[in-house]
Amino acid sequence: MDAANYANPLTELATILYSGIETLLSEYNHQGVAFPLLSQPFTPSPLDTNSVVNESTCLIIAAAHQIIATVRAPAESIQEHATGAYTATALNLCVDVHVADILQGAGAQGIHTRELGTKTNIATKHLYSTARILRYLSTRHIFQEIEPDVFANNRISSLLIKPHSLNEIDANPDIEFEGATLAGFVGHATDECLKASVLIVPWLKDKSTQFPSPFNMSIGSSISLFEWFEAPENTRRLRRATAAMTGGGERFPATIFTNVTHCLTILGFNWKSLKEDAVVVDVGGSVGSVTYTIFQQNKHLRYVIQDLESIINKEAKQYWEEKMPQALTDGQVTLQVTNFFEFQPVQNAAVYFLRLILHDWPDEKCLAILKILRRAAGPLSKLIVFEQIMAYSCKYSGPFADVSNPIKAPAPLLANLGMGAGGFITMIDMQMLTLFNGKERTVTEFINLGSLTGWELEDVKPGLMNAMVFSAV
Ligand SMILES: C[S@@+](CC[C@H](N)C(=O)[O-])C[C@H]1O[C@@H](n2cnc3c(N)ncnc32)[C@H](O)[C@@H]1O
């Protein structure tokens, strides 16, 4: 090939990168907002949910990761990834001994690691190891070393700061993770998930059915993660994981459940199309926070929130009594103890919906849930599944290809934009595998689950989380 006409993928990646950066900065300029600096603590910005910013950010991250993968010595890439557990452990330490919280007090001048001893309970003889751990993270742009052995927060590490002060936490350790969504996520991911993840390989090779998941192998029991959390010795872990999951939920704005137009795209199901008093069932709804979002804009419907007894009779009852007690007394909202593997008490509902349920379970369990719903459904009932859709990292041109890869990836980027868009869902997929033998599914997998249980996928509303609308067949 003529060298002059040869398009080197690296040059194409650099073009995507530069053009993404130009678009990003010009949107900030256009909106009159200064672009945030990595060295400054995080503050929320009106542009955090701006679609131009989000799309160009995905392209920049995708291109930058692919450039690194291209130019870095392949052996170094393997070594870096194979030792990823050190990043997890280092973050675990920082959350456990409140490093980001302590550094917050020192501001931009930071703290020398020798001063961390009294504040963190780390033994004096190990303080230099702490400096090494913080340097490891600073090298990866989490914290910053501003002078030798002196560390300060940056935009990323500042997100680990817990809302309650250390004095308040000392006085009442139960509040440690209240509102601390990322600290909670770090604790959950680097304790129970990490310990279970090292058993993925032996679990995959285990021909017995003794352990439903690598997590079960790690605890030597087949009880679910949720049951395990109920043991008194796991109360702190439960609080931590709950904070993490609440944060995960906040990642998906309420608008994805209601019917809105966003950048010419219709998100969410059109609840207004349902008749007065039509019944909507939130299956495995926990406290019913999604129902609450829908209910606020759709007072013409009736709602049933179903979950296990411990959730319905305690947390869900408390949630609705605080938020909207009248909805309970009027009977517009019903809280119902139901095991979705056993029976569906509401026949012929207008809508049965499942949010973040199917990804917790392997296929055979999902088929059982969907079959029971189909038996209860009437001919016009709809099933709505709110989940993320896993995109292939290669090209896909089958049904619903547009929603599977909503941002078109220019060559030579991966079709799912690699770390630009596929990073989060593939990470959650590994967590589902580790904890539950669950999975994030491709659109084809959702279509197949439906067709094996009498549900046909008729529409997919795109978004950070998709609304997949099935009709009964
Ligand atoms: C990941 S949470 C999702 C909760 C809710 N749909 C949401 O999106 O906020 C999974 C829910 O399934 C419930 N669950 C687990 N097993 C269940 C069962 N057999 N029957 C009914 N609910 C169950 C759990 O109690 C939990 O509330």
The ligand as a MOL file (V3000), in Angstrom:
LIG
                    3D

  0  0  0     0  0            999 V3000
M  V30 BEGIN CTAB
M  V30 COUNTS 27 29 0 0 0
M  V30 BEGIN ATOM
M  V30 1 C -31.8290 -5.1860 42.9250 0
M  V30 2 S -33.2460 -5.0320 43.9290 0 CHG=1
M  V30 3 C -34.2960 -4.1120 42.8360 0
M  V30 4 C -35.3910 -3.4320 43.5700 0
M  V30 5 C -36.3010 -2.5300 42.7320 0
M  V30 6 N -36.8980 -3.2060 41.6090 0
M  V30 7 C -35.5320 -1.3080 42.2770 0
M  V30 8 O -35.1700 -1.2380 41.1000 0
M  V30 9 O -35.3040 -0.4140 43.1100 0 CHG=-1
M  V30 10 C -33.9440 -6.6650 43.8770 0
M  V30 11 C -35.2200 -6.8230 44.6790 0
M  V30 12 O -35.7380 -8.1440 44.4690 0
M  V30 13 C -36.3140 -8.5690 45.6890 0
M  V30 14 N -36.4480 -10.0280 45.6810 0
M  V30 15 C -35.4520 -10.9530 45.7440 0
M  V30 16 N -35.9790 -12.1940 45.6910 0
M  V30 17 C -37.3430 -12.0370 45.5840 0
M  V30 18 C -38.4270 -12.9600 45.4740 0
M  V30 19 N -38.2040 -14.2660 45.4480 0
M  V30 20 N -39.6790 -12.4570 45.3580 0
M  V30 21 C -39.8970 -11.1170 45.3880 0
M  V30 22 N -38.9100 -10.1920 45.4860 0
M  V30 23 C -37.6380 -10.6580 45.5900 0
M  V30 24 C -35.3090 -8.0830 46.7200 0
M  V30 25 O -35.8830 -8.0730 48.0100 0
M  V30 26 C -34.9890 -6.7060 46.1740 0
M  V30 27 O -35.8530 -5.7200 46.6960 0
M  V30 END ATOM
M  V30 BEGIN BOND
M  V30 1 1 1 2
M  V30 2 1 2 3
M  V30 3 1 2 10
M  V30 4 1 3 4
M  V30 5 1 4 5
M  V30 6 1 5 6
M  V30 7 1 5 7
M  V30 8 2 7 8
M  V30 9 1 7 9
M  V30 10 1 10 11
M  V30 11 1 11 12
M  V30 12 1 11 26
M  V30 13 1 12 13
M  V30 14 1 13 14
M  V30 15 1 13 24
M  V30 16 1 14 15
M  V30 17 1 14 23
M  V30 18 2 15 16
M  V30 19 1 16 17
M  V30 20 1 17 18
M  V30 21 2 17 23
M  V30 22 1 18 19
M  V30 23 2 18 20
M  V30 24 1 20 21
M  V30 25 2 21 22
M  V30 26 1 22 23
M  V30 27 1 24 25
M  V30 28 1 24 26
M  V30 29 1 26 27
M  V30 END BOND
M  V30 END CTAB
M  END
